[in-house]
Amino acid sequence: MDNIYIFMIAALALLAVADLVVGVSNDAVNFLNSAIGSKVISFKSIMIIASLGVAAGAIFSSGLMEVARKGIFVPSEFYFDEIMVIFMAVMITDILLLDFFNTLGMPTSTTVSIVFELLGAAVCVAVIKITANDAETIADLGNYINTKKAAQIIVGILLSVVVAFSIGALVQYVTRLLITFNYKKKANWVGALFGGIALMSILYFIVIKGIKGTSYAGVIIDQNTGGNPLTLNGFIDANLIQIGSIGLIALSVISYLLISLLKVDIYKIIIIAGTFALALAFAGNDLVNFIGVPIAAWASYTQWIASGVPANEFSMAILGEKAETPTLLLLAAGLIMVLTLWFSTKARDVVKTSIDLSRQGEGTERFKANALSRSIVRSIISIGDHLTAIAPESFKKFADQQFDQSQVPVTTLPEDAPAFDTVRAAVNLMVAGVLISIATSMKLPLSTTYVTFMVAMGTSLADRAWGSESAVYRVAGVLNVIGGWFFTAFSAFTAAAIMALLIHLGGSIMVGILLLIAVFLLVRSSLSYRKKTIAVKQDESLHKTESSSVQGVMDESAGNIHSFVNRSNKIYAGAINSLATYDLAALKKNRKGIDRLNNEVEELRDNIFYFIKNLEDSSVSASNFYINILGYLQDISQSIEYVSKASHKHVNNNHRKLRYNQIKDLKEIQEHLDGFFSEIKKIFNNKDFDKISSIIIEKQQLFDVLTNKINKQVERTRNEEDSPKNTTLYFGLLLETKDLITATMNLLQTFNDQKRI
């Protein structure tokens, strides 16, 4: 029987490594968001700073894995065999849940996930124990679960979301009123004072969150205090105001000297320090989320082995005592975290979600507007209008001047510009650090992910980043993320409880099965994500036109048209071939291809504003040419979309297969189009626009082929066709193909006409 527990300990060790990887991939958004979004330093430098912070935090990490040991359940109420069921269920659930969110590119809380997994698994095992004991009822569940702690965490989740957003918005609004967007022209003392406040806040955060939560906080620094020895923690608490005041003055003076004498960008220093501080605190305190459970399991196993008591009789009261984690183990965990930080592409996707929702400029919105986001935006606009109506005119005029960005140089290509400026990045780090520090000193549970994300959203709102062009999409994105957080709690609780029940019922066999399933799902997720990433890289994506002349637009558009025609041809052929074979899976995949193509065309259309702004005065005519090209590309993509989606709908609804003659006719048309598109690709690939005329004359020939097929189908319908759905689909495909050819010819004609000018 001992072998099963050795196996479980080994499995938990491997799960801990996997959990470190998926956990860091998600939590990296906490400390990378501001630095990457502001582009104040290179990505490599950001990663080096964050890596140093993570490594330092892991070394100074708290050795007291309290949450996993006794924070959620009462360990003395469980036996060793039961506690191992809880721990195994928690770890399997955790890596699958976090990997799921990483794949979606959505930030969630590793703290909330581990807490609710512990809660779910412990409740399940406790209920099993209660039902097996006639002397107990479900009302005795409180004897097994630390309900007070669980309630604190739930309240902490709600408060951290609201408070972080509100404080972030307020501080950013006041900061922008004082510093403006044109902060580089402000007096040196303004930057110095802001630098002093921000750096002191970050230092306070490092001390409170980075040191006071570690085992080093109990180090005795003075034995001769007349009473209890003075610890580092006690010294900080006793002299907090003095330390803060002296630090504020000293750092303000240092900031002033750096700005005045060395011309240092103090906001850059703040961002570097803040990134290091958040990375340090993340590794120093959130490490328990990843290795706390396996360490607690190992401690339980060693105590049980030493006792000689059967596993189902050995009380786990030992977990109620304090225990420290070996430094070498912390170093190993820190190394895994650093490596994950450098090589995890999923971590960058999670960071991108946060940055996209908080960026200052317009761009492609990842989330779609919904009824709730529209309602919220309308309500906020209404409230804003009422507040504006009662605000003094002098204040409104002053605020508009302070938030005016017209005097700040604007990059014509928004994708090359920072998502937000260094002032907002500094406020993000400062406010997040202060809020987390205050909560830590007051022993209030919260999630660092929730705080950092909601602070970033609050500062975005205050900075007027959510304008009329993007507000509904940004609000929808925030609602999606927050909804994901509550889904995390619910799914973590439910999944861990189910896992615990399965392990209880199935024993060692079920443990092996669940581990195999977990490995399979992780490998499949990794391969699927890699395949998706490679497909995106290899895909002939459409690129925004950057030229400011007609000839430049023609040359750059040639590459887009070559790519567009090539992909359109593949999608059209894929739809016809899959319809012929009645292959629903292939048709579904084909629909994803046209959706991606449509999105890229839409992005090009969204960039028209910046394209026109970038035009030379002598080349304004290029705008009409470019707009017409995009219009025809959209017409073509809509025709391809109809063909793809109509075919998918027909097969998905299990309608009758097309007749042999219908399939034969469609295949013949597809072959004609394949040759037609091949000629177009060759012309635009070689930029040999003189040959366009030779293709345009093929229009009537293609139309004749389509007309002939339509007439044949009319005859079949009159004499032999008995399926209305087949007839509707067939005519729809032929007519949409005709529209496709028309739009393509119009595109070619536009190029041909422009070539002659």
ZIHUUR-V322897 format. One record per residue. OMEGA is omega in radians with two decimals (999 if undefined). BURIAL is + if it has 16 or more other C-alpha atoms within 10 Angstrom, else -. D_FIRST is the distance of its C-alpha to the first C-alpha in Angstrom with 2 decimals. Layout:
BEGIN
((OMEGA;BURIAL;D_FIRST) (OMEGA;BURIAL;D_FIRST))
END
This chain:
BEGIN
((-3.14;-;0.00) (-3.07;-;3.80) (-3.13;-;5.33) (-3.12;-;5.77) (3.02;+;7.43) (3.10;-;9.29) (-3.13;-;10.40) (3.10;+;11.52) (3.11;+;13.36) (3.12;-;15.03) (3.13;+;15.99) (3.10;+;17.40) (3.11;+;19.40) (3.10;-;20.93) (3.11;+;21.61) (3.11;+;23.36) (3.13;+;25.68) (-3.13;+;26.46) (3.06;+;27.06) (-3.10;+;29.44) (-3.10;+;31.37) (3.14;+;31.80) (3.11;+;32.35) (3.13;+;35.07) (-3.14;+;36.65) (-3.07;+;37.26) (3.14;+;38.08) (3.14;+;40.51) (-3.09;+;43.17) (-3.03;+;43.23) (3.14;+;44.88) (-3.01;+;46.38) (-3.04;+;48.36) (-3.10;+;51.45) (-3.14;+;51.89) (-3.12;+;51.52) (-3.11;+;53.63) (-3.14;+;56.47) (-3.08;+;56.49) (3.05;+;57.75) (-3.10;-;56.13) (-3.14;-;54.74) (3.13;-;51.30) (3.13;-;50.28) (3.11;-;51.43) (-3.12;+;49.56) (3.11;+;46.31) (3.14;-;46.93) (3.13;+;47.60) (3.13;+;44.57) (3.09;+;42.37) (3.11;+;43.72) (3.13;+;43.02) (-3.14;+;39.44) (3.13;+;38.84) (3.14;+;40.49) (3.12;+;38.62) (-3.14;+;35.23) (-3.11;+;36.28) (-3.07;+;37.52) (3.11;+;34.71) (3.08;+;33.60) (-3.06;+;30.64) (-3.11;+;30.03) (-2.96;+;27.70) (-3.07;+;28.66) (-3.09;+;28.44) (-3.03;+;24.79) (-3.04;+;23.90) (-3.05;+;26.16) (-3.05;+;29.05) (-3.13;+;28.08) (3.12;+;25.69) (-2.99;+;25.50) (-3.09;+;22.25) (-3.13;+;22.58) (-3.09;+;22.25) (3.06;+;18.68) (-3.05;+;15.29) (-3.11;+;12.77) (3.13;+;10.69) (-3.11;+;14.23) (3.12;+;15.64) (3.05;+;13.27) (3.14;+;14.39) (-3.07;+;17.90) (-3.13;+;17.83) (3.13;+;16.55) (-3.12;+;19.14) (-3.05;+;21.80) (3.11;+;21.58) (3.13;+;21.62) (-3.02;+;24.52) (-3.09;+;26.36) (3.13;+;26.81) (-3.12;+;27.90) (-3.12;+;30.28) (3.11;+;31.88) (3.09;+;32.30) (3.13;+;34.01) (3.11;+;36.48) (3.14;+;37.05) (3.09;+;37.97) (-3.09;-;40.43) (-3.08;+;41.82) (3.09;+;41.45) (3.04;+;40.69) (-3.07;+;38.11) (3.07;+;36.37) (3.11;+;33.04) (-3.13;+;33.15) (-3.12;+;33.67) (-3.09;+;31.02) (-3.13;+;28.24) (-3.10;+;29.50) (3.01;+;29.67) (3.07;+;26.31) (-3.13;+;24.79) (-3.12;+;27.02) (-3.13;+;26.18) (-3.14;+;22.38) (3.10;+;22.68) (3.13;+;25.22) (-3.13;+;23.11) (3.13;+;20.11) (3.11;+;22.75) (3.08;+;24.53) (3.13;-;21.44) (-3.11;+;21.04) (-3.13;+;24.81) (3.12;-;25.10) (-3.10;-;22.47) (-3.10;-;24.53) (-3.09;-;27.98) (-3.09;-;29.38) (3.05;-;29.05) (-3.12;-;30.92) (3.10;-;30.93) (3.14;-;33.46) (-3.13;-;30.72) (3.13;+;29.19) (3.09;-;31.21) (-3.09;-;29.12) (-3.01;+;26.12) (3.08;+;28.09) (-3.03;+;30.59) (-3.14;+;33.32) (3.13;-;36.05) (3.14;+;34.46) (3.12;+;33.85) (3.11;-;37.48) (-3.11;-;38.74) (3.12;+;37.10) (3.10;-;38.60) (3.13;-;41.98) (3.11;+;41.63) (-3.10;+;41.20) (-3.11;-;44.37) (-3.08;+;46.36) (3.13;+;45.46) (-3.07;+;46.67) (-3.07;-;49.97) (-3.12;+;50.72) (3.13;+;49.94) (-3.09;+;52.11) (-3.13;+;54.95) (3.11;+;55.06) (3.13;+;54.79) (-3.11;+;57.69) (-3.11;-;59.82) (3.14;+;59.42) (3.14;+;60.09) (3.13;+;63.15) (3.14;-;64.63) (-3.12;+;63.84) (3.07;+;65.51) (-3.09;+;68.52) (-2.99;-;68.97) (-3.11;+;68.08) (3.08;+;68.80) (3.14;+;67.68) (-2.99;+;70.32) (-3.10;+;68.59) (-3.14;-;69.78) (3.12;-;73.31) (3.12;-;72.42) (-3.09;-;73.61) (-3.09;+;71.48) (3.12;+;70.91) (3.10;-;69.24) (-3.13;+;66.59) (3.13;+;66.28) (3.10;+;65.72) (3.12;+;63.16) (3.12;+;61.49) (-3.13;+;61.39) (-3.09;+;59.87) (-3.11;+;57.29) (3.09;+;56.27) (3.09;+;56.06) (-3.14;+;53.88) (3.10;+;51.56) (3.09;+;51.55) (3.12;+;50.81) (3.13;+;47.92) (-3.10;+;46.54) (-3.05;+;46.90) (-3.06;+;45.53) (-3.05;+;42.79) (-3.08;+;42.13) (-3.06;+;42.30) (3.13;+;42.06) (-3.08;+;38.62) (3.11;+;37.27) (-3.14;+;36.27) (3.13;+;39.69) (-3.14;+;41.43) (3.13;+;40.63) (-3.12;-;42.34) (-3.13;-;45.08) (3.11;-;48.50) (3.14;-;50.68) (-3.00;-;50.00) (3.13;-;53.52) (3.12;-;53.67) (3.13;-;54.62) (3.08;-;51.47) (3.11;-;48.04) (-3.13;-;47.65) (3.12;+;48.60) (3.09;+;45.80) (3.11;+;46.31) (3.13;+;45.23) (3.12;+;47.74) (3.13;-;50.50) (-3.13;+;50.09) (-3.07;-;50.19) (-3.05;-;53.22) (-3.03;-;55.21) (-3.11;-;54.16) (3.14;-;57.68) (3.13;-;59.34) (-3.13;-;56.86) (-3.12;+;57.30) (3.13;-;61.10) (3.13;-;61.52) (3.14;+;59.12) (-3.14;+;60.98) (-3.09;-;64.35) (-3.11;-;63.23) (3.07;+;61.45) (3.11;+;64.43) (3.12;+;66.79) (3.12;-;64.63) (-3.14;+;64.42) (3.13;+;68.21) (3.13;+;68.78) (-3.13;+;66.42) (-3.02;+;68.20) (-3.02;-;71.72) (-3.05;-;71.70) (3.12;-;69.01) (-3.12;-;69.16) (3.05;-;65.40) (-3.03;+;63.91) (3.12;+;62.26) (3.08;+;60.31) (3.11;+;58.67) (-3.14;+;57.62) (-3.11;+;56.21) (3.10;+;54.14) (-3.13;+;52.79) (-3.13;+;51.90) (3.10;+;50.41) (3.10;+;48.25) (-3.08;+;46.92) (-3.14;+;46.35) (3.09;+;44.43) (3.12;+;42.28) (-3.11;+;41.58) (3.11;+;40.73) (-3.11;+;38.53) (-3.08;+;36.36) (-3.03;+;36.58) (-3.13;+;35.46) (3.12;+;33.83) (3.11;+;31.35) (-3.11;+;29.02) (-3.05;+;29.01) (-3.07;+;27.33) (-3.12;+;25.08) (-3.12;+;24.80) (3.10;+;21.64) (3.12;+;19.65) (3.10;+;21.09) (3.12;+;20.14) (3.12;+;16.52) (3.11;+;16.59) (3.12;+;18.33) (-3.11;+;15.85) (-3.13;+;12.92) (3.12;-;15.15) (-3.14;+;16.23) (3.13;+;12.91) (-3.12;-;11.91) (-3.06;-;15.43) (-3.08;-;15.37) (-3.14;-;12.88) (3.09;-;12.70) (-3.05;-;9.87) (-3.10;+;9.17) (3.10;-;11.43) (-3.08;-;14.06) (-3.13;+;14.49) (-3.13;+;17.70) (3.09;+;18.44) (-3.14;+;22.04) (-3.13;+;21.72) (3.10;+;22.27) (3.13;-;25.69) (3.13;-;26.83) (3.11;-;28.48) (-3.14;+;26.88) (-3.14;-;28.44) (3.12;+;27.39) (-3.09;-;28.15) (-3.14;-;31.45) (3.12;-;30.30) (3.09;-;27.71) (3.10;+;30.56) (3.13;+;32.80) (3.11;-;30.41) (3.12;+;30.10) (3.12;+;33.89) (3.12;+;34.46) (-3.14;+;32.43) (-3.14;+;34.43) (3.12;+;37.71) (3.10;-;37.02) (-3.13;+;36.13) (-3.09;+;39.34) (-2.93;+;41.39) (-3.10;-;39.96) (3.08;+;38.75) (3.11;+;41.40) (3.10;+;39.69) (-3.13;+;40.31) (3.08;+;44.00) (3.12;+;44.06) (3.10;+;42.73) (-3.11;+;45.37) (3.12;+;48.02) (-3.13;+;47.42) (-3.12;+;48.13) (-3.13;+;51.15) (-3.12;+;52.65) (-3.07;+;52.59) (-3.06;+;54.32) (-3.08;+;56.80) (-3.06;+;60.45) (3.08;+;62.06) (3.13;+;61.98) (3.13;-;59.94) (-3.14;+;57.61) (-3.09;-;55.63) (-3.05;-;52.07) (3.13;+;51.78) (3.12;-;54.06) (3.07;+;56.02) (-3.07;-;55.10) (-3.12;-;56.84) (-3.13;-;55.05) (3.10;+;55.84) (-3.14;+;59.46) (3.14;-;59.74) (-3.14;-;58.39) (3.12;+;60.76) (-3.14;-;63.70) (-3.14;-;62.90) (3.10;-;62.63) (3.13;-;65.89) (3.11;-;67.55) (3.12;-;66.41) (3.12;-;67.51) (3.12;-;70.91) (3.12;-;71.41) (3.12;-;70.47) (-3.10;-;72.74) (-3.09;-;75.57) (3.14;-;75.54) (3.12;-;74.90) (-3.13;-;78.01) (-3.13;-;79.59) (3.13;-;79.66) (3.14;-;75.89) (3.13;-;75.26) (3.12;-;77.57) (-3.12;-;75.90) (3.13;+;72.37) (3.10;-;73.46) (-3.11;-;74.93) (-3.13;+;71.79) (-3.13;+;69.58) (-3.14;-;72.06) (-3.05;-;70.51) (-3.12;-;73.71) (3.13;-;74.69) (3.13;-;71.39) (-3.09;-;71.43) (3.06;-;69.48) (-3.08;-;67.80) (3.09;-;69.16) (-3.01;-;65.89) (-3.13;-;63.36) (3.12;-;60.33) (-3.08;-;61.35) (3.05;+;61.76) (3.11;+;59.15) (3.08;+;57.41) (-3.05;+;58.82) (-3.05;+;60.74) (3.10;+;59.58) (-3.14;+;60.73) (3.11;+;58.32) (3.13;+;55.49) (3.11;+;56.21) (3.09;+;56.30) (-3.09;+;52.95) (-3.11;+;51.30) (-3.09;+;53.23) (3.12;+;52.63) (3.14;+;48.91) (-3.12;+;48.52) (-3.12;+;50.49) (3.13;+;48.72) (3.13;+;45.24) (-3.13;+;46.48) (-3.14;-;48.00) (3.13;+;44.93) (-3.13;+;42.74) (3.12;-;45.15) (3.13;-;45.20) (3.08;-;41.38) (-3.14;-;41.76) (3.03;+;38.91) (3.12;+;40.08) (3.10;+;39.26) (3.10;+;41.03) (-3.12;+;41.10) (-3.10;+;42.91) (-3.08;+;45.35) (-3.13;+;46.29) (-3.08;+;46.66) (3.03;+;48.72) (3.13;+;50.89) (3.12;+;51.68) (3.12;+;52.59) (3.11;+;54.73) (3.10;+;56.64) (3.13;+;57.22) (-3.12;+;58.78) (-3.10;+;60.95) (-3.14;+;62.05) (3.10;-;63.39) (3.13;+;61.07) (-3.13;+;60.46) (-3.11;-;63.92) (-3.12;-;65.33) (-2.99;-;64.26) (-2.99;+;60.55) (-3.07;+;59.77) (3.14;+;58.42) (3.14;+;56.11) (3.13;+;54.83) (3.09;+;54.26) (3.11;+;52.45) (3.13;+;50.20) (3.11;+;49.44) (3.09;+;48.71) (-3.13;-;46.32) (-3.14;+;44.45) (3.08;+;44.36) (3.08;-;43.26) (3.11;+;40.41) (3.12;+;39.39) (3.04;+;39.15) (3.09;-;37.37) (-3.11;+;34.84) (-3.10;+;34.14) (-3.09;-;34.02) (3.12;+;31.98) (3.13;+;29.49) (-3.06;+;28.95) (-3.09;+;28.81) (-3.14;+;26.68) (3.11;+;24.00) (3.12;+;23.96) (3.11;+;23.64) (-3.12;+;20.80) (3.13;+;18.91) (3.14;+;19.68) (3.13;+;18.59) (3.11;+;15.16) (-3.10;+;14.84) (-3.02;-;16.04) (3.11;-;14.44) (-3.04;-;10.91) (3.13;+;9.57) (-3.14;-;12.63) (3.09;-;14.95) (3.13;+;13.88) (-3.14;+;14.82) (-3.12;-;17.93) (3.10;+;19.06) (3.11;-;18.79) (3.11;-;20.81) (3.14;-;23.27) (3.12;+;23.65) (3.13;+;24.37) (-3.11;-;26.74) (3.13;-;28.57) (3.14;+;28.97) (3.13;-;30.27) (3.11;-;32.54) (-3.13;+;33.83) (-3.14;-;34.55) (3.13;-;36.31) (-3.14;-;38.24) (3.12;+;39.34) (3.11;-;40.39) (3.13;-;42.24) (-3.14;-;43.98) (3.13;-;44.95) (-3.14;-;46.31) (3.12;-;48.19) (-3.14;-;49.82) (-3.09;-;50.84) (-3.12;-;52.22) (-3.14;-;53.89) (-3.06;+;57.61) (3.10;+;57.66) (-3.08;+;61.00) (3.12;-;62.32) (3.12;+;64.61) (-3.10;+;68.19) (-3.10;+;69.35) (-3.14;+;72.86) (3.12;+;75.89) (-3.12;+;78.37) (-3.11;+;78.94) (3.11;-;78.51) (3.11;-;75.30) (3.13;+;73.95) (-3.11;+;74.89) (-3.11;-;73.16) (3.14;+;69.94) (3.14;+;69.92) (3.12;+;70.27) (3.11;+;66.75) (-3.10;+;65.41) (3.07;+;67.36) (3.14;+;66.18) (-3.09;+;62.55) (-3.13;+;63.22) (3.13;+;65.02) (-3.13;+;62.38) (3.11;+;59.55) (3.13;+;61.71) (3.13;+;62.47) (-3.12;-;58.78) (3.13;+;57.96) (-3.14;+;60.93) (3.13;+;60.17) (3.13;+;56.50) (-3.11;+;57.51) (-3.12;+;59.96) (3.14;+;57.70) (3.07;+;54.70) (-3.14;+;57.03) (-3.12;+;58.26) (3.13;-;54.79) (-3.07;+;53.62) (-3.07;-;50.70) (-3.12;+;49.44) (3.13;-;46.81) (3.11;+;49.49) (3.10;+;51.90) (3.09;+;49.42) (3.14;-;48.88) (3.12;+;52.66) (3.11;+;53.13) (3.13;-;51.03) (-3.13;+;53.36) (3.08;+;56.47) (3.13;-;54.96) (3.13;-;54.34) (3.11;+;57.88) (3.14;+;59.38) (-3.13;-;57.63) (3.07;+;59.03) (3.12;+;62.52) (3.09;-;62.20) (3.10;+;61.28) (3.12;+;64.42) (3.11;+;66.48) (-3.10;-;65.02) (-3.10;+;66.20) (-3.13;+;69.82) (-3.10;-;70.75) (3.10;+;69.76) (-3.13;+;71.33) (3.12;+;74.68) (-3.05;-;74.54) (-3.06;+;74.17) (3.00;+;77.17) (-3.13;-;80.30) (-3.10;-;83.48) (-3.05;-;84.97) (-3.13;-;82.00) (3.14;+;81.49) (3.12;-;82.13) (-3.12;+;78.76) (3.12;+;77.16) (3.13;-;78.71) (-3.09;+;77.65) (3.14;+;74.05) (3.11;-;73.82) (3.12;+;75.19) (-3.13;+;72.66) (3.10;+;69.75) (3.14;+;71.29) (3.06;+;71.45) (3.12;+;67.91) (3.10;+;66.78) (3.14;+;68.87) (-3.10;+;67.31) (3.10;+;63.74) (3.09;+;64.50) (3.10;+;65.77) (3.14;+;62.72) (3.12;+;60.54) (-3.12;+;62.33) (-3.10;+;61.87) (-3.05;+;58.16) (3.10;+;57.39) (3.11;+;59.69) (3.13;+;58.05) (-3.14;+;54.57) (-3.12;-;55.69) (-3.12;+;57.26) (-3.11;+;54.17) (3.11;-;51.77) (3.09;-;53.85) (3.05;-;53.69) (-3.08;-;57.47) (3.11;-;59.13) (3.07;+;59.08) (3.12;+;62.30) (-3.13;-;64.71) (-3.12;-;65.01) (3.10;-;68.40) (3.10;+;67.11) (3.13;+;64.25) (3.13;-;66.72) (3.14;+;69.09) (3.11;+;66.40) (3.14;+;65.25) (3.10;-;68.87) (-3.13;+;69.28) (3.10;+;66.09) (3.08;-;67.45) (-3.14;-;70.72) (-3.14;+;68.88) (3.09;+;66.73) (3.12;-;69.92) (-3.13;+;71.49) (3.12;+;68.60) (3.10;-;68.40) (3.14;+;72.02) (3.14;+;71.40) (-3.12;+;68.42) (-3.13;-;70.54) (-3.07;+;73.38) (3.06;+;71.28) (3.13;+;69.19) (-3.09;-;72.43) (-3.14;+;74.19) (-3.00;-;77.04) (-3.14;+;78.35) (-3.09;-;81.65) (-3.13;-;79.98) (-3.10;+;78.93) (-3.10;-;82.25) (3.13;-;81.48) (-3.09;+;78.34) (-3.11;-;79.99) (3.13;-;82.44) (-3.06;-;79.53) (-3.08;-;79.00) (3.13;-;81.38) (3.12;-;79.96) (3.11;+;76.46) (3.13;-;77.91) (3.11;-;79.76) (-3.13;-;76.54) (3.13;+;74.92) (3.11;-;78.05) (3.14;-;78.11) (3.11;+;74.49) (3.14;+;75.25) (3.12;-;78.31) (3.14;-;76.38) (3.06;+;73.75) (3.13;-;76.56) (3.12;-;77.94) (-3.12;-;74.57) (-3.13;-;74.06) (-2.97;-;77.48) (-2.98;-;77.04) (-3.08;-;73.43) (3.14;-;70.82) (3.14;-;69.14) (3.12;-;66.32) (-3.11;-;67.37) (3.11;-;64.11) (-3.12;+;64.58) (3.14;+;68.18) (-3.14;-;67.34) (-3.07;+;64.65) (3.11;+;66.87) (3.13;-;69.90) (3.13;+;67.81) (-3.12;+;66.42) (-3.11;+;69.92) (3.12;+;71.59) (3.06;+;68.90) (3.09;+;69.22) (3.08;+;72.93) (3.12;+;72.26) (3.14;+;69.91) (3.13;+;72.70) (-3.14;+;75.21) (3.14;+;73.09) (3.12;+;72.45) (3.09;+;76.18) (3.09;+;77.02) (3.14;+;74.69) (-3.13;+;76.39) (3.11;+;79.82) (3.09;+;79.04) (-3.11;+;78.17) (3.13;+;81.24) (-3.11;-;83.54) (-3.14;-;82.21) (-3.08;-;82.65) (-3.08;-;86.34) (999;-;86.93))
END
